[in-house]
Amino acid sequence: MTPLSTLVERTEAIYLTHGSGSAAYLLEQIEAAIREGAPVQRICELDHLLQLIEYRDRTLALYGSR
């Protein structure tokens, strides 16, 4: 399993690259990985990244960008 620190770094890079479209980008990546028959580990990793992006978005919506 990928360490959380690595997932957080990847999440930050995706958010910096795709901004508010990060969740949509990751959904596309997950769908493509499923269509291509990618290993389950890869799909789970993409899902974890998506969860971190969604958590970040919810937190910012709740508390703002103080």
C-alpha positions in Angstrom: 0.0 0.0 0.0 1.2 3.5 -0.8 2.2 5.6 2.2 -0.1 8.4 3.1 2.7 11.0 2.8 3.2 9.9 -0.8 -0.6 10.1 -1.5 -0.7 13.6 0.0 2.2 14.7 -2.2 0.5 13.3 -5.3 -2.8 14.9 -4.3 -1.1 18.3 -3.9 0.5 18.0 -7.3 -2.8 17.0 -9.0 -4.6 19.9 -7.3 -1.9 22.4 -8.4 -2.1 21.1 -11.9 -5.9 20.7 -12.3 -7.3 23.1 -9.7 -11.0 22.8 -9.1 -11.2 20.2 -11.8 -9.1 17.8 -9.9 -12.0 15.5 -8.8 -13.3 15.3 -12.4 -9.7 14.5 -13.6 -9.4 11.7 -11.1 -12.8 10.3 -12.0 -11.7 10.2 -15.6 -8.4 8.4 -14.6 -10.3 5.9 -12.6 -12.7 5.1 -15.4 -9.8 4.8 -17.9 -8.0 2.5 -15.5 -11.0 0.3 -15.1 -11.6 0.1 -18.9 -7.9 -0.7 -19.5 -8.0 -3.5 -16.9 -5.4 -1.8 -14.6 -4.4 -3.6 -11.5 -6.7 -3.2 -8.5 -3.9 -1.5 -6.5 -3.7 1.3 -9.1 -7.4 1.8 -9.1 -7.5 1.9 -5.3 -4.6 4.4 -5.3 -6.5 6.7 -7.7 -9.6 6.3 -5.5 -7.6 7.3 -2.4 -6.3 10.4 -4.3 -9.9 11.3 -5.2 -11.0 10.9 -1.5 -8.2 13.3 -0.4 -9.2 15.8 -3.0 -12.9 15.6 -2.0 -11.9 15.9 1.7 -9.9 19.0 0.9 -12.8 20.6 -1.0 -15.2 19.8 1.8 -12.9 21.2 4.4 -12.3 24.4 2.5 -16.0 24.8 1.9 -16.7 24.3 5.6 -13.9 26.4 7.1 -12.8 28.6 4.2 -9.2 29.3 3.3 -8.2 31.0 6.6 
